Amino acid sequence: MTILPDVLTHDLAIVFCGSAAGHVSAARGAYYAGPGNRFWPTLAEVGLTPRQLAPEEFRLLPAFGLGLTDLCQSASGPDAALPRTGDDPDALDAKIRRYRPRCLAFVGKRPAKVALGRKAIVTGALPDTPYDGTRIFVLPSPSGAARRYWDIEPWRVLARQAGR
């Protein structure tokens, strides 16, 4: 069972990969719908979308060269409550190799650590990538629960390097 559908196609500038849908996002059937989540305002502020989209407008993202997926698509909730058996790094790997976006941006450190098999990771552009032609970025989580770690600058760098 998939909580939220992937928004993936060929020729995307950026695919955003989160850990999993939060409870509010799962209930609304829309990505990054939780109260206080900065994902949608940040996309507009850094110039990745021409206006702030509502979470329910997530299917419009490919028109702006953007896509969405989650590492765990079978469960919802905060990172600490997700079952480890729900993470599917192999499925993410197959999606990135199939669609070949110019950038894969992990929304938060947890999905990057799990997908890349690393114990520690920093935000920003990673110098190495397992994907031919796809750069990897790790972004600070826009979740309201991660507010104390929030920094928009890596999002600005991603937008500039993606040509926006």
N, C-alpha and C positions, 0 to 999 in steps of 0.2 A: 504494500500500500504506500502510495506517495502522498505526502501531506500537501506539498505545493508542486505544481508542474515546473519543469525546467523551461526557461526562456532562452533557447539556444538556436542558432542558425549559423551559416557560414558567413565569413567576412565581417565579423564583429571586432571592434576595436578593443573592448574590454568585456570579460566575463567575470562577474562578482560571485565568489563562492563563500557562503556563510557556513556556520556549524549546522544549524537546523532552524526550522521555523519556531519562533517563540509561541507561547500559548495563545496570545492575542492574534498573532498572524495566522495561526492554524484555524482559529475560530472564525476569523474574517475571510480566510481564503486568499490572503494577500501578503506579499513579502514586506518585512520591516514595518509592520503596522502597530507595533506596541507603543504605548504612550511614552513620549520623550525620546523616541528613536530618531536619530538625526540623519538617517540614510537619505531620505528624499530631499530634505532641505539642503544637505551637503552636495548632492548631485547638481542641483541648480546653482548653488553658490560657487562651485568650482568650474561651472560652465559645461558640465557633461550633458545637461538637459537645458532646454531654453526657458523652462519654468519649473516650479516645484510641482511634481506629479503627486497625486494621491496614491497611497499604497495599492488601491484597487485598479490603478492604471498601469500596473507592472507589465502587462502584455504589450505596451507601447514601446518599451525600451529598445527593441531591435531597430526601430526607425531612427534611433540616435546612436546606433552602433554598439549597443550595450546588451548584455545577457545576464542571466541569473541561474544559479543552481545552489544546492546545499550539499554538504558532505554526508549528512544524515538526513535521509528523506522519509524515513519510516517512523520517526518519533518527533515530538515537539517539546519545547521547554527550554529552561536555561541550560547552559553548557554543563554545569555540574550534575544535572539530573538526566542527561542523555545516556542511553545504554551504549557501551563501547561496541556492542555487536551491531549497532545501527550505522556506524560509520562505514562508508564504502569508498576508500581511496582508489580502488581499482576501477570502479565505475566512473569516478571523476577523471582518472587518467584516460580512460577510453573516450570520454566526451571531449576532453581538450585535444586529444590526438585526432578525433574525427572532425571537429569544427575549426580547430586551429586559429583561435583568436590571437590578436596581436599581444594582448596582455591578459593574464589571469591574476585577478586581485582578490586575495583572501580577506574577508571582512572579519578581522580579529585574528589573534595569534593561534588560537586553538585549532581551527581548521587547517591552517598552514602546517603546524607541527604534525598533526595526524597525517595529512595528505603527503607530506614530504618526508615523513619518518624521522623528524628531528626532535630532540629534547628541548632545545632552546632556539629561539628565533627572535629577530628584531624587526621593527616596522621599517617600511621603506622598500626600495627596489632590492631584490636579491641578485647577487652577482652571477649565480649559476642557475640553470634551468634544465629540467629533464626533457623539456619539450622544444623541438626544433622550431625556431622562429617565434615562440611565445615567451615574452618576458613575465617575470613573476614579481608581484608586489604584495606586501603584507601591510594592511591598513589597521589603524586603531578602530576598535569596535564602536559603532555609532549608537549602541544600545544605551538606553537611559541608565541601566544597571552598571555600565562601565564609564559613567560620566567623569569620574575622577582621573581617568586615563586619557580622556579625549584630547585629540590634537588634529586639527584640520589640515595641517601642512602636508603630511604624506598624501592626502587626497588631492591637494593642489599639484603636487609633484606628479602624481599619476596622470592627472588631467593634462598637464603640460607635455609629459612624455608620450601621451596618447594622441598628441596633436590637437588638443582642444583649446 
